[in-house]
Amino acid sequence: MDEAGLVPGITGLGIHVPERVLTNYDLERMVDTSDAWIMERTGIRERRLAAPDECTSDLAVKAARKALDAAGLPAAAVELIIVATATPDMLFPATACLVQDRLGARQAAAFDLEAGCSGFIYGLAVGAQFIRAGAYKNVLVIGADTLSKVTNWKDRTTCVLFGDGAGAAVLQPVEPPRGMLSVYLRADGSGADLLKLPAGGSRLPASAETVRGDLHYLAMNGREIFKFAVRAMGEAAVEALRRAGIRQEEVDCFIPHQANIRIIDALAKRLSLPPDKVVVNVDRYGNTSAASIPLALYEAVSAGKVKPGESLVLAVAFGAGLTWGALVLRY
Ligand SMILES: CC(C)(COP(=O)(O)OP(=O)(O)OC[C@H]1O[C@@H](n2cnc3c(N)ncnc32)[C@H](O)[C@@H]1OP(=O)(O)O)[C@@H](O)C(=O)NCCC(=O)NCCS
């Protein structure tokens, strides 16, 4: 295969969100908060919650089937499955293996990738390398999370922010000018304490004490994360554009991680991107972690904001780790 045939691009997208909607008014009955506070401070109106018997792989499989259909790719032809998630079904085996089995992707390798809310960007970056190297032609990258399962529903500073969902993309070699033009990934573990799930791993195995201490719920320093988010995503966006040789004004569609409308607005302003180029669905889904970018990209494509073969897309995310990253692609 010649050089041009090894450019990775997205050839199919699919999403799935759980049926149950939790509105800000529902939250008013659960904790000391208000629709007005949540709307003003976050821009979130409602979010989707997985059912008690619904887990990350359930959402992932449904999103993946739709992405495979959209790409016209049979599951048996998938060569690699990457599931980006911070809420796997179990600590092990990898959720990607459960997804591989249920899809019937008999030829596929499968592994999970943990980069918090930056997981989908990391996943696309990793999957793309296998295509560039000529190792695989059919890669499935899924971002799926059920943060509701690790949310402390008594903690108003976190429980209003998150929602559940999944998004999947089929990566295949595409013909230029389509394809991924650049990727930029970063991490800074010195900020690990700012957003974490303290117990249940090897540091603090589950015990009666960890349960009593609410240590199996996510814990976050919101103010510090906010500052980090605007700074890091701004840096990542600029660097990904520079590597792609694209000017800011050439971007047709900007897909920021959907965590908080104030973060999105601050970032768009910093990058001089007008509101009509910025995709926002945080109002309907909240922060869906690794599912955030594919949910927003899918909706942008469905709405005609991203035109196949034409639109230049800039996607940028940040998350626990700390991690952050951005990529530029011509969809
Ligand atoms: C969490 C976040 C919305 C809080 O907004 P903020 O403007 O920074 O608010 P503060 O934390 O300064 O809190 C302001 C006040 O509102 C209160 N408050 C917090 N959550 C509240 C809620 N749900 N309802 C009502 N009041 C709330 C606080 O207790 C605080 O009260 P105090 O001044 O009496 O102490 C915001 O910091 C944020 O979005 N951070 C980023 C989080 C994120 O994106 N995480 C995911 C990373 S992938």
The ligand as a Tripos MOL2 file, in Angstrom:
@<TRIPOS>MOLECULE
LIG
   48    50     1     0     0
SMALL
NO_CHARGES

@<TRIPOS>ATOM
      1 C1        -17.5690   22.2940   39.7160 C.3       1 LIG1
      2 C2        -17.8370   23.6880   39.1940 C.3       1 LIG1
      3 C3        -19.0910   23.6950   38.3430 C.3       1 LIG1
      4 C4        -18.0600   24.6150   40.3740 C.3       1 LIG1
      5 O1        -18.3180   25.9090   39.9150 O.3       1 LIG1
      6 P1        -17.5810   27.1370   40.6150 P.3       1 LIG1
      7 O2        -18.0860   28.3490   39.9770 O.co2     1 LIG1
      8 O3        -16.1050   26.8610   40.5420 O.co2     1 LIG1
      9 O4        -18.1340   27.0450   42.0700 O.3       1 LIG1
     10 P2        -17.3090   26.9190   43.4230 P.3       1 LIG1
     11 O5        -16.6820   25.5730   43.5060 O.co2     1 LIG1
     12 O6        -16.4340   28.1340   43.5070 O.co2     1 LIG1
     13 O7        -18.4730   27.0010   44.4560 O.3       1 LIG1
     14 C5        -19.2350   28.1910   44.6330 C.3       1 LIG1
     15 C6        -20.2780   27.9200   45.6910 C.3       1 LIG1
     16 O8        -21.3070   27.1100   45.1220 O.3       1 LIG1
     17 C7        -21.5440   25.9890   45.9690 C.3       1 LIG1
     18 N1        -21.9530   24.8630   45.1540 N.ar      1 LIG1
     19 C8        -21.1800   23.8770   44.6350 C.ar      1 LIG1
     20 N2        -21.9530   23.0250   43.9500 N.ar      1 LIG1
     21 C9        -23.2080   23.4610   44.0370 C.ar      1 LIG1
     22 C10       -24.4270   23.0080   43.5350 C.ar      1 LIG1
     23 N3        -24.5340   21.8940   42.7830 N.pl3     1 LIG1
     24 N4        -25.5450   23.7240   43.8030 N.ar      1 LIG1
     25 C11       -25.4720   24.8380   44.5370 C.ar      1 LIG1
     26 N5        -24.3460   25.3110   45.0480 N.ar      1 LIG1
     27 C12       -23.2220   24.6450   44.7970 C.ar      1 LIG1
     28 C13       -20.2320   25.7650   46.6580 C.3       1 LIG1
     29 O9        -20.4330   25.0280   47.8460 O.3       1 LIG1
     30 C14       -19.7430   27.1450   46.8930 C.3       1 LIG1
     31 O10       -20.3910   27.6480   48.0390 O.3       1 LIG1
     32 P3        -19.5730   28.5450   49.0930 P.3       1 LIG1
     33 O11       -19.1200   29.7340   48.3060 O.co2     1 LIG1
     34 O12       -20.5890   28.8280   50.1080 O.co2     1 LIG1
     35 O13       -18.4500   27.6780   49.5330 O.co2     1 LIG1
     36 C15       -16.6560   24.2180   38.3490 C.3       1 LIG1
     37 O14       -15.5650   24.4860   39.1920 O.3       1 LIG1
     38 C16       -16.2100   23.2650   37.2940 C.2       1 LIG1
     39 O15       -16.9300   22.9920   36.3490 O.2       1 LIG1
     40 N6        -14.9820   22.7350   37.4040 N.am      1 LIG1
     41 C17       -14.4770   21.7960   36.4400 C.3       1 LIG1
     42 C18       -14.9850   20.4150   36.7570 C.3       1 LIG1
     43 C19       -14.8100   19.4370   35.6340 C.2       1 LIG1
     44 O16       -14.8980   19.7990   34.4860 O.2       1 LIG1
     45 N7        -14.5700   18.1870   35.9560 N.am      1 LIG1
     46 C20       -14.4470   17.1310   35.0270 C.3       1 LIG1
     47 C21       -13.0890   17.0670   34.4440 C.3       1 LIG1
     48 S1        -13.0450   15.9580   33.0970 S.3       1 LIG1
@<TRIPOS>BOND
     1     1     2 1
     2     2     3 1
     3     2     4 1
     4     2    36 1
     5     4     5 1
     6     5     6 1
     7     6     7 2
     8     6     8 1
     9     6     9 1
    10     9    10 1
    11    10    11 2
    12    10    12 1
    13    10    13 1
    14    13    14 1
    15    14    15 1
    16    15    16 1
    17    15    30 1
    18    16    17 1
    19    17    18 1
    20    17    28 1
    21    18    19 ar
    22    18    27 ar
    23    19    20 ar
    24    20    21 ar
    25    21    22 ar
    26    21    27 ar
    27    22    23 1
    28    22    24 ar
    29    24    25 ar
    30    25    26 ar
    31    26    27 ar
    32    28    29 1
    33    28    30 1
    34    30    31 1
    35    31    32 1
    36    32    33 2
    37    32    34 1
    38    32    35 1
    39    36    37 1
    40    36    38 1
    41    38    39 2
    42    38    40 1
    43    40    41 1
    44    41    42 1
    45    42    43 1
    46    43    44 2
    47    43    45 1
    48    45    46 1
    49    46    47 1
    50    47    48 1
@<TRIPOS>SUBSTRUCTURE
     1 LIG1         1 GROUP 0 **** ****
